[in-house]
Amino acid sequence: EGEVPMDTARVRELMLGLRKGSIEYFERILPKSRRDSVLASTPWHILQITTDEGTRRIPFWHKPPDPGEVDLEFRPLKDNPYRMFTVVDDTSLVVVQRQRFDPLVPPLRELRRR
């Protein structure tokens, strides 16, 4: 969409949230073929941050629910509402908590100047 006039206060608030984001764990159990499949797939979101030091691209992918994981009504989960995959240093697949990162990828319309 090109450059969009942004509400800088809202963007700054989101960037502070990024610093609070935390890695839940490094994904070491996933078979290599599955890991490669995740990394080769289209990310769900890509957070791109551009500063005077350059551009950093942080992709996020859906993480399937763990086997046997159910919702509060004991129905099998189809999607993991709590966690998603991302990468650290472009190599290590990690699991992060969605409640920390979902607010960082709002629809673009929410960041536009009003």
DSSP file with accessible surface (Angstrom, degrees, kcal/mol):
  #  RESIDUE AA STRUCTURE BP1 BP2  ACC     N-H-->O    O-->H-N    N-H-->O    O-->H-N    TCO  KAPPA ALPHA  PHI   PSI    X-CA   Y-CA   Z-CA
    1    1 A E              0   0  170      0, 0.0     2,-0.0     0, 0.0     0, 0.0   0.000 360.0 360.0 360.0  -6.9    0.0    0.0    0.0
    2    2 A G        -     0   0   68      2,-0.1     2,-0.2     0, 0.0     0, 0.0  -0.273 360.0 -14.7  80.2-168.0    3.1    2.3    0.2
    3    3 A E        -     0   0  198     -2,-0.0     0, 0.0     1,-0.0     0, 0.0  -0.470  64.6-165.6 -72.7 138.7    3.7    4.8    2.9
    4    4 A V        -     0   0   20     -2,-0.2     2,-0.2   107,-0.0    -2,-0.1  -0.989  28.7-110.3-126.5 130.1    0.7    5.6    5.0
    5    5 A P        -     0   0   78      0, 0.0   108,-1.4     0, 0.0     2,-0.3  -0.443  47.1-157.5 -59.0 124.9    0.4    8.7    7.4
    6    6 A M  B     -A  112   0A  53    106,-0.3     2,-1.1    -2,-0.2   106,-0.2  -0.800  27.3-115.5-111.4 153.7    0.5    7.1   10.8
    7    7 A D     >  -     0   0   59    104,-3.0     4,-2.3    -2,-0.3     3,-0.3  -0.739  33.4-161.8 -79.2  99.4   -0.6    8.1   14.3
    8    8 A T  H  > S+     0   0   86     -2,-1.1     4,-2.6     1,-0.2     5,-0.2   0.834  84.7  55.8 -62.7 -32.4    2.9    8.1   15.7
    9    9 A A  H  > S+     0   0   59      2,-0.2     4,-2.1     1,-0.2    -1,-0.2   0.927 109.8  46.5 -64.8 -41.7    1.7    7.9   19.3
   10   10 A R  H  > S+     0   0   60     -3,-0.3     4,-2.0     2,-0.2    -2,-0.2   0.919 113.4  48.5 -65.7 -42.1   -0.2    4.7   18.6
   11   11 A V  H  X S+     0   0   43     -4,-2.3     4,-2.3     2,-0.2    -2,-0.2   0.928 110.2  51.4 -64.6 -43.1    2.8    3.2   16.7
   12   12 A R  H  X S+     0   0  161     -4,-2.6     4,-2.0     1,-0.2    -1,-0.2   0.922 108.2  52.7 -59.9 -41.5    5.1    4.1   19.6
   13   13 A E  H  X S+     0   0  120     -4,-2.1     4,-1.5     1,-0.2    -1,-0.2   0.919 109.5  49.1 -60.0 -42.3    2.8    2.4   22.0
   14   14 A L  H  X S+     0   0   11     -4,-2.0     4,-1.5     1,-0.2    -1,-0.2   0.897 107.9  53.7 -65.2 -39.4    2.8   -0.7   19.9
   15   15 A M  H  X S+     0   0   56     -4,-2.3     4,-1.4     1,-0.2    -1,-0.2   0.875 104.8  54.2 -67.0 -34.5    6.6   -0.7   19.7
   16   16 A L  H  X S+     0   0   93     -4,-2.0     4,-1.0     1,-0.2    -1,-0.2   0.898 105.7  54.6 -64.1 -36.1    6.9   -0.6   23.5
   17   17 A G  H  X S+     0   0   23     -4,-1.5     4,-0.8     1,-0.2     3,-0.3   0.858 100.8  59.7 -63.7 -33.3    4.6   -3.7   23.5
   18   18 A L  H >< S+     0   0   36     -4,-1.5     3,-0.8     1,-0.2    -1,-0.2   0.903 100.8  54.1 -63.0 -38.5    7.1   -5.4   21.2
   19   19 A R  H 3< S+     0   0  211     -4,-1.4    -1,-0.2     1,-0.2    -2,-0.2   0.837 107.4  51.3 -64.2 -30.5    9.8   -5.0   23.8
   20   20 A K  H 3< S+     0   0  142     -4,-1.0    -1,-0.2    -3,-0.3    -2,-0.2   0.631  86.0 111.3 -80.9 -15.6    7.6   -6.7   26.4
   21   21 A G    <<  -     0   0   20     -3,-0.8     2,-0.4    -4,-0.8    -3,-0.0  -0.240  54.1-158.5 -58.4 146.1    7.0   -9.6   24.1
   22   22 A S        -     0   0   46     75,-0.2    75,-0.8     0, 0.0     2,-0.5  -0.972  19.7-121.3-134.8 148.1    8.5  -12.8   25.3
   23   23 A I  E     -B   96   0B  74     -2,-0.4    73,-0.2     1,-0.2     3,-0.1  -0.716  17.1-162.7 -80.8 128.8    9.6  -16.1   23.8
   24   24 A E  E     -     0   0B  63     71,-2.7     2,-0.3    -2,-0.5    72,-0.2   0.928  66.2 -31.9 -78.4 -46.6    7.8  -19.0   25.5
   25   25 A Y  E     -B   95   0B  79     70,-1.3    70,-2.8     2,-0.0     2,-0.4  -0.976  58.2-101.4-166.5 157.5   10.3  -21.6   24.3
   26   26 A F  E     -B   94   0B  80     -2,-0.3     2,-1.0    68,-0.2    68,-0.2  -0.739  42.8-121.9 -80.4 130.4   12.6  -22.6   21.5
   27   27 A E        +     0   0   28     66,-2.2    66,-0.3    -2,-0.4    -1,-0.0  -0.648  53.9 146.9 -80.2 102.3   10.9  -25.3   19.3
   28   28 A R        +     0   0  201     -2,-1.0    -1,-0.2     1,-0.0    66,-0.0   0.497  61.2  60.4-112.3 -10.0   13.3  -28.2   19.5
   29   29 A I  S    S+     0   0  155     -3,-0.1     3,-0.1     2,-0.1    -2,-0.1   0.771  75.5 103.7 -91.7 -27.7   10.9  -31.1   19.3
   30   30 A L  S    S-     0   0   44      1,-0.1     5,-0.0     2,-0.1     0, 0.0  -0.287  82.3-108.4 -58.1 131.0    9.3  -30.4   15.9
   31   31 A P     >  -     0   0   80      0, 0.0     4,-2.6     0, 0.0     3,-0.4  -0.296  26.5-115.3 -59.2 149.1   10.7  -32.7   13.2
   32   32 A K  H  > S+     0   0  146      1,-0.2     4,-3.0     2,-0.2     5,-0.2   0.878 115.7  55.2 -55.5 -39.6   13.1  -31.0   10.8
   33   33 A S  H  > S+     0   0   93      1,-0.2     4,-1.8     2,-0.2    -1,-0.2   0.904 110.3  45.2 -63.1 -39.5   10.7  -31.6    7.9
   34   34 A R  H  > S+     0   0   91     -3,-0.4     4,-2.3     2,-0.2    -2,-0.2   0.914 113.0  50.7 -69.7 -42.4    7.8  -29.9    9.8
   35   35 A R  H  X S+     0   0   71     -4,-2.6     4,-2.5     1,-0.2     5,-0.2   0.944 111.4  47.9 -59.0 -47.6   10.1  -27.0   10.8
   36   36 A D  H  X S+     0   0   59     -4,-3.0     4,-1.9     1,-0.2    -1,-0.2   0.881 109.8  53.9 -62.1 -36.3   11.2  -26.5    7.2
   37   37 A S  H  X S+     0   0   64     -4,-1.8     4,-1.0    -5,-0.2    -1,-0.2   0.912 108.8  48.0 -64.7 -43.9    7.6  -26.6    6.1
   38   38 A V  H >< S+     0   0    5     -4,-2.3     3,-0.9     1,-0.2    -2,-0.2   0.961 113.3  47.3 -60.4 -50.2    6.6  -23.8    8.5
   39   39 A L  H 3< S+     0   0   56     -4,-2.5    -1,-0.2     1,-0.3    -2,-0.2   0.810 112.7  49.5 -65.6 -27.7    9.6  -21.7    7.4
   40   40 A A  H 3< S+     0   0   89     -4,-1.9    -1,-0.3    -5,-0.2    -2,-0.2   0.643  96.7  89.8 -85.2 -13.9    8.8  -22.2    3.7
   41   41 A S  S << S-     0   0   53     -4,-1.0    -3,-0.0    -3,-0.9    -4,-0.0  -0.316  93.3 -88.8 -81.0 165.8    5.1  -21.4    4.1
   42   42 A T        -     0   0  130      1,-0.1    -1,-0.1    -2,-0.1    -2,-0.1  -0.587  49.5-116.7 -73.1 126.1    3.6  -17.9    3.8
   43   43 A P        -     0   0   28      0, 0.0    18,-0.3     0, 0.0     3,-0.1  -0.264   7.0-135.1 -62.6 152.5    3.6  -16.1    7.2
   44   44 A W  S    S+     0   0   82     16,-2.4     2,-0.3     1,-0.3    17,-0.2   0.901  90.2   3.2 -70.9 -45.5    0.3  -15.2    8.8
   45   45 A H  E     -C   60   0B  53     15,-1.6    15,-2.9     2,-0.0     2,-0.4  -0.978  62.8-155.9-136.6 152.2    1.7  -11.7    9.7
   46   46 A I  E     -C   59   0B  74     -2,-0.3     2,-0.6    13,-0.2    11,-0.0  -0.981   8.2-158.4-130.0 118.5    5.0  -10.0    8.9
   47   47 A L  E     -C   58   0B  18     11,-3.0    11,-3.3    -2,-0.4     2,-0.5  -0.869  12.4-170.1 -94.5 118.5    6.0   -7.2   11.3
   48   48 A Q  E     -C   57   0B 117     -2,-0.6     2,-0.5     9,-0.2     9,-0.2  -0.963   3.2-170.8-116.2 122.9    8.5   -4.9    9.5
   49   49 A I  E     -C   56   0B  35      7,-3.0     7,-3.0    -2,-0.5     2,-0.5  -0.957   1.4-167.8-116.6 123.5   10.3   -2.3   11.5
   50   50 A T  E     +C   55   0B  94     -2,-0.5     5,-0.2     5,-0.2     2,-0.2  -0.947  16.9 157.7-114.8 125.8   12.4    0.4    9.8
   51   51 A T  E >   -C   54   0B  75      3,-2.8     3,-1.7    -2,-0.5    -2,-0.0  -0.726  60.9 -84.6-128.5-176.6   14.7    2.6   11.8
   52   52 A D  T 3  S+     0   0  178      1,-0.3     3,-0.1    -2,-0.2    -2,-0.0   0.750 128.1  58.3 -62.3 -21.6   17.8    4.7   11.0
   53   53 A E  T 3  S-     0   0  189      1,-0.3    -1,-0.3     0, 0.0     2,-0.3   0.451 121.1 -91.4 -89.1  -3.1   19.8    1.4   11.5
   54   54 A G  E <   -C   51   0B  36     -3,-1.7    -3,-2.8     2,-0.0     2,-0.4  -0.785  52.9 -49.3 126.7-167.9   17.9   -0.5    8.8
   55   55 A T  E     -C   50   0B  83     -2,-0.3     2,-0.4    -5,-0.2    -5,-0.2  -0.898  37.7-163.9-114.4 135.3   14.8   -2.7    8.4
   56   56 A R  E     -C   49   0B 145     -7,-3.0    -7,-3.0    -2,-0.4     2,-0.5  -0.973   6.4-158.3-118.2 131.9   14.0   -5.7   10.5
   57   57 A R  E     -C   48   0B 128     -2,-0.4    -9,-0.2    -9,-0.2    -2,-0.0  -0.944   7.3-173.6-113.9 123.3   11.4   -8.2    9.3
   58   58 A I  E     -C   47   0B  16    -11,-3.3   -11,-3.0    -2,-0.5     2,-0.2  -0.925   9.2-161.1-121.6 104.9    9.7  -10.5   11.8
   59   59 A P  E     -C   46   0B   7      0, 0.0    28,-0.5     0, 0.0     2,-0.4  -0.599   1.4-161.0 -85.4 148.8    7.4  -13.2   10.4
   60   60 A F  E     -CD  45  86B   3    -15,-2.9   -16,-2.4    -2,-0.2   -15,-1.6  -0.990   6.0-168.7-127.2 137.5    4.7  -15.0   12.4
   61   61 A W  E     - D   0  85B  16     24,-2.3    24,-2.4    -2,-0.4   -23,-0.0  -0.931  31.0 -99.0-123.2 151.9    3.0  -18.3   11.5
   62   62 A H  E     - D   0  84B  82     -2,-0.3    22,-0.2    22,-0.2    17,-0.0  -0.338  33.8-147.5 -60.0 145.2    0.0  -20.1   12.9
   63   63 A K        -     0   0    9     20,-0.6    17,-1.0    17,-0.3    20,-0.2  -0.982  16.0-125.9-115.8 125.7    0.9  -22.9   15.3
   64   64 A P        -     0   0   57      0, 0.0    15,-0.1     0, 0.0    14,-0.1  -0.312  35.5 -95.9 -65.1 154.8   -1.3  -25.9   15.3
   65   65 A P        -     0   0   27      0, 0.0     3,-0.1     0, 0.0    15,-0.1  -0.303  45.7 -96.7 -65.3 156.3   -2.8  -26.9   18.7
   66   66 A D    >   -     0   0   71      1,-0.1     3,-2.5    -3,-0.1    11,-0.2  -0.404  56.8 -79.0 -67.8 152.1   -1.0  -29.5   20.7
   67   67 A P  T 3  S+     0   0  134      0, 0.0    -1,-0.1     0, 0.0     3,-0.1  -0.266 119.6  12.0 -55.1 130.7   -2.4  -33.1   20.3
   68   68 A G  T 3  S+     0   0   75      1,-0.3     2,-0.2    -3,-0.1    -2,-0.1   0.420  88.3 148.5  83.0  -1.8   -5.5  -33.4   22.4
   69   69 A E    <   -     0   0   42     -3,-2.5     8,-2.2     8,-0.1     2,-0.3  -0.479  24.0-176.7 -71.1 133.0   -5.8  -29.7   23.2
   70   70 A V  B     -F   76   0C  60      6,-0.2    -4,-0.1    -2,-0.2     2,-0.1  -0.846  23.4-115.0-128.3 163.4   -9.4  -28.6   23.6
   71   71 A D    >   -     0   0   38      4,-2.5     3,-2.1    -2,-0.3    -1,-0.1  -0.179  52.1 -80.6 -85.2-172.4  -11.4  -25.4   24.2
   72   72 A L  T 3  S+     0   0  163      1,-0.3    -1,-0.1     2,-0.1    -2,-0.0   0.669 133.3  51.8 -67.7 -15.0  -13.4  -24.7   27.4
   73   73 A E  T 3  S-     0   0  131      2,-0.1    -1,-0.3     3,-0.0    -2,-0.0   0.142 120.3-108.8-104.7  16.8  -16.3  -26.8   26.1
   74   74 A F  S <  S+     0   0  169     -3,-2.1    -2,-0.1     1,-0.2     3,-0.0   0.706  71.4 142.7  65.4  24.8  -14.0  -29.8   25.4
   75   75 A R        -     0   0  134      1,-0.1    -4,-2.5     0, 0.0    -1,-0.2  -0.779  61.3-100.5 -90.4 140.1  -14.1  -29.4   21.6
   76   76 A P  B     -F   70   0C 104      0, 0.0     2,-0.3     0, 0.0    -6,-0.2  -0.317  39.9-117.2 -59.4 136.6  -10.8  -30.1   19.8
   77   77 A L        -     0   0   31     -8,-2.2     3,-0.1   -11,-0.2    -9,-0.1  -0.578  23.0-169.4 -75.4 140.1   -9.0  -26.9   18.8
   78   78 A K  S    S+     0   0  203     -2,-0.3     2,-0.3     1,-0.2    -1,-0.1   0.671  78.5  23.8 -96.7 -26.3   -8.5  -26.3   15.1
   79   79 A D  S    S-     0   0   62    -15,-0.1    -1,-0.2   -17,-0.0     3,-0.0  -0.952  85.5-112.0-135.7 154.0   -6.2  -23.3   15.7
   80   80 A N        -     0   0    0    -17,-1.0   -17,-0.3    -2,-0.3     3,-0.1  -0.797  27.9-175.3 -90.7 107.3   -3.9  -22.4   18.6
   81   81 A P  S    S+     0   0   57      0, 0.0    -1,-0.1     0, 0.0     3,-0.1   0.558  80.1  46.4 -78.7  -4.8   -5.5  -19.3   20.1
   82   82 A Y  S    S+     0   0  103      1,-0.2    16,-2.4   -19,-0.1    17,-0.5   0.687 111.4  32.8-108.7 -26.4   -2.6  -18.9   22.6
   83   83 A R  E     + E   0  97B  57     14,-0.3   -20,-0.6   -20,-0.2     2,-0.3  -0.940  50.5 178.5-137.1 157.3    0.6  -19.4   20.7
   84   84 A M  E     -DE  62  96B   1     12,-2.0    12,-2.8    -2,-0.3     2,-0.3  -0.955  29.8-105.8-149.6 164.9    2.3  -18.9   17.3
   85   85 A F  E     +DE  61  95B   2    -24,-2.4   -24,-2.3    -2,-0.3     2,-0.3  -0.676  38.5 156.5 -91.5 150.0    5.6  -19.4   15.7
   86   86 A T  E     -DE  60  94B   8      8,-2.0     8,-2.8    -2,-0.3     2,-0.3  -0.882  33.6-112.3-150.5-177.9    8.3  -16.8   14.8
   87   87 A V  E     - E   0  93B  17    -28,-0.5     2,-0.5    -2,-0.3     6,-0.2  -0.925  11.8-147.6-123.8 151.3   12.0  -16.9   14.3
   88   88 A V  E >> S- E   0  92B  31      4,-2.1     4,-2.1    -2,-0.3     3,-2.0  -0.966  86.0  -6.1-114.9 131.5   14.9  -15.4   16.2
   89   89 A D  T 34 S-     0   0  128     -2,-0.5    -1,-0.2     1,-0.3     0, 0.0   0.823 119.1 -75.6  54.3  32.8   18.0  -14.2   14.3
   90   90 A D  T 34 S+     0   0  135      1,-0.2    -1,-0.3     2,-0.1     3,-0.1   0.608 129.3  60.2  59.7  14.1   16.4  -15.7   11.1
   91   91 A T  T <4 S+     0   0   81     -3,-2.0     2,-0.6     1,-0.2    -2,-0.2   0.647  78.1  75.2-135.3 -42.4   17.3  -19.2   12.1
   92   92 A S  E  <  - E   0  88B  46     -4,-2.1    -4,-2.1   -66,-0.0     2,-0.4  -0.715  66.0-141.6 -90.3 120.0   15.7  -20.4   15.4
   93   93 A L  E     + E   0  87B   5     -2,-0.6   -66,-2.2   -66,-0.3     2,-0.3  -0.657  30.6 177.6 -77.1 127.2   12.0  -21.3   15.3
   94   94 A V  E     -BE  26  86B   0     -8,-2.8    -8,-2.0    -2,-0.4     2,-0.5  -0.884  28.6-125.6-129.8 162.3   10.4  -20.2   18.6
   95   95 A V  E     -BE  25  85B   0    -70,-2.8   -71,-2.7    -2,-0.3   -70,-1.3  -0.928  29.1-175.0-109.1 130.4    7.0  -20.2   20.1
   96   96 A V  E     -BE  23  84B   2    -12,-2.8   -12,-2.0    -2,-0.5     2,-0.5  -0.864  31.2-101.9-122.2 161.1    5.6  -16.8   21.3
   97   97 A Q  E >>  - E   0  83B  50    -75,-0.8     4,-1.3    -2,-0.3     3,-1.1  -0.686  20.8-147.9 -85.9 126.8    2.4  -16.0   23.2
   98   98 A R  H 3> S+     0   0   30    -16,-2.4     4,-3.5    -2,-0.5    -1,-0.1   0.854  95.1  64.8 -63.6 -33.6   -0.3  -14.5   20.9
   99   99 A Q  H 34 S+     0   0  119    -17,-0.5    -1,-0.2     1,-0.2   -16,-0.1   0.797 107.1  45.0 -64.5 -21.0   -1.7  -12.3   23.7
  100  100 A R  H <4 S+     0   0  108     -3,-1.1    -1,-0.2   -78,-0.1    -2,-0.2   0.837 125.2  29.2 -83.1 -37.3    1.6  -10.5   23.7
  101  101 A F  H >< S+     0   0   18     -4,-1.3     3,-1.7     2,-0.1     4,-0.5   0.742  99.4  76.8-102.1 -25.9    2.0  -10.2   19.9
  102  102 A D  G >< S+     0   0   54     -4,-3.5     3,-1.6     1,-0.3    -3,-0.1   0.905  93.9  55.5 -54.9 -41.1   -1.5  -10.0   18.5
  103  103 A P  G 3  S+     0   0   71      0, 0.0    -1,-0.3     0, 0.0    -2,-0.1   0.730  99.6  63.8 -65.0 -15.6   -1.9   -6.3   19.6
  104  104 A L  G <  S+     0   0    8     -3,-1.7    -2,-0.2     1,-0.2    -3,-0.1   0.571 100.2  51.4 -83.4  -8.7    1.3   -5.6   17.6
  105  105 A V  S <  S+     0   0   28     -3,-1.6    -1,-0.2    -4,-0.5     3,-0.1  -0.373  74.7 158.3-124.8  56.9   -0.3   -6.5   14.2
  106  106 A P        -     0   0   26      0, 0.0     5,-0.1     0, 0.0    -2,-0.0  -0.297  55.8 -78.3 -72.6 164.0   -3.5   -4.5   14.2
  107  107 A P    >   -     0   0   51      0, 0.0     3,-2.0     0, 0.0     4,-0.4  -0.335  43.4-116.8 -59.0 144.2   -5.3   -3.7   10.9
  108  108 A L  G >> S+     0   0   58      1,-0.3     3,-2.1     2,-0.2     4,-0.7   0.845 111.7  68.1 -54.1 -34.2   -3.5   -0.9    9.1
  109  109 A R  G 34 S+     0   0  173      1,-0.3     3,-0.4     2,-0.2    -1,-0.3   0.786  92.9  60.1 -60.3 -26.0   -6.7    1.3    9.3
  110  110 A E  G <4 S+     0   0   75     -3,-2.0    -1,-0.3     1,-0.2    -2,-0.2   0.658 105.3  48.1 -75.4 -16.7   -6.2    1.4   13.1
  111  111 A L  T <4 S+     0   0   22     -3,-2.1  -104,-3.0    -4,-0.4    -1,-0.2   0.526  85.7 110.8-100.1  -8.7   -2.8    3.1   12.7
  112  112 A R  B  < S-A    6   0A  91     -4,-0.7  -106,-0.3    -3,-0.4     2,-0.1  -0.334  77.5-103.4 -66.7 148.7   -3.8    5.8   10.2
  113  113 A R              0   0  159   -108,-1.4    -1,-0.1     1,-0.1  -106,-0.1  -0.450 360.0 360.0 -65.6 144.4   -3.9    9.4   11.3
  114  114 A R              0   0  245     -2,-0.1    -1,-0.1    -3,-0.1  -108,-0.0  -0.676 360.0 360.0-104.5 360.0   -7.4   10.6   11.9
